[in-house]
Amino acid sequence: MATEATRAGEFLVSEANGSRSRESITVTGGPYPAGQVLGKITASGKYTAYAAGASDGTETAAAVLWSAADGSDADVSAAAIVRDAEVSEALLTGEDADAITDLAAVGIIAR
């Protein structure tokens, strides 16, 4: 039996008009699936997996990755939801209660 990975944007319940909810970001690390909760590295402005115990900026959830991205060999450009959206919590990867609170602070509401 095969298990299908989360498809690009499958986690999205609703978003703001146009592309106001999305931004092009730089992802480092990975591979990450669509729906990966990301933190923003303070020193570089790049995004990587949210890490609750970190002290480099990634301890604050700041975005949700739109589609799978792998920046493990080299940084890659990707799309992410960064504001004004509703997402399915069940389809997020790497979230915890603090991440859900952080995302709500930037207008990404988990349902």
C-alpha positions in Angstrom: 0.0 0.0 0.0 1.4 3.4 -1.0 1.0 6.5 1.0 0.7 9.8 -1.0 2.5 12.8 0.3 0.7 16.1 0.9 0.2 17.8 -2.5 1.2 21.4 -3.1 -1.2 23.7 -1.3 -3.4 20.8 -0.1 -3.2 22.1 3.5 -4.7 25.5 2.5 -8.3 26.1 3.5 -8.5 29.7 2.3 -6.2 32.6 1.5 -6.4 36.3 0.7 -7.2 37.6 -2.8 -4.6 37.4 -5.4 -1.2 36.4 -4.1 -1.3 38.5 -0.9 -0.9 35.4 1.3 2.2 34.1 -0.5 5.8 35.1 -0.9 8.8 33.7 -2.7 11.3 32.6 0.0 14.7 31.0 0.2 14.7 27.6 1.8 17.8 26.0 3.3 17.8 22.4 4.6 15.4 19.7 3.9 13.9 17.9 2.2 10.6 19.4 3.3 7.1 18.4 2.2 4.3 20.7 1.3 2.8 22.0 4.5 6.1 22.1 6.4 6.0 24.8 9.2 9.0 27.0 8.7 10.9 29.5 10.9 13.0 32.4 9.5 16.7 32.4 10.3 17.4 35.9 11.8 20.9 36.3 10.5 20.2 35.3 6.8 16.5 35.8 6.3 16.3 32.2 4.9 13.7 29.8 6.0 14.1 26.3 7.4 12.1 23.9 9.5 10.6 25.4 12.7 12.6 24.3 15.7 11.0 25.0 19.1 14.3 24.9 21.0 16.4 26.9 18.6 17.8 30.4 19.2 18.4 31.5 15.7 14.9 32.8 14.8 13.6 29.4 13.8 12.1 29.0 17.2 9.2 31.2 15.9 7.0 29.7 13.2 6.7 32.2 10.4 5.4 30.4 7.3 4.0 27.3 5.7 5.8 25.8 2.7 3.5 25.7 -0.4 5.1 22.7 -2.1 7.9 20.3 -1.4 11.3 21.8 -1.4 14.8 20.5 -0.8 17.5 22.9 0.1 19.8 20.3 1.6 22.5 20.5 -1.1 22.0 24.2 -2.0 19.4 26.9 -1.1 16.3 26.8 -3.2 13.6 29.4 -4.0 10.1 28.3 -3.0 6.6 29.7 -2.4 5.2 29.9 1.2 2.1 31.1 2.9 3.3 33.9 5.2 0.0 35.8 6.1 -3.8 36.1 5.9 -4.7 32.4 5.4 -6.5 29.5 7.0 -4.7 26.1 7.0 -5.7 22.5 7.9 -3.7 21.7 11.0 -4.0 18.0 10.2 -2.0 18.5 7.0 0.8 20.6 8.6 4.2 19.0 9.3 6.4 20.0 12.2 3.8 22.0 14.2 3.2 22.1 17.9 1.0 24.3 20.0 3.6 27.2 20.1 3.9 27.1 16.3 0.2 27.3 15.9 0.2 30.4 18.2 3.1 31.9 16.2 1.3 31.4 12.9 -1.9 33.0 14.3 0.2 36.1 15.2 1.0 36.6 11.5 -2.5 35.8 10.4 -2.2 32.1 9.5 -5.0 30.4 11.3 -5.0 26.6 11.8 -8.4 24.9 11.7 
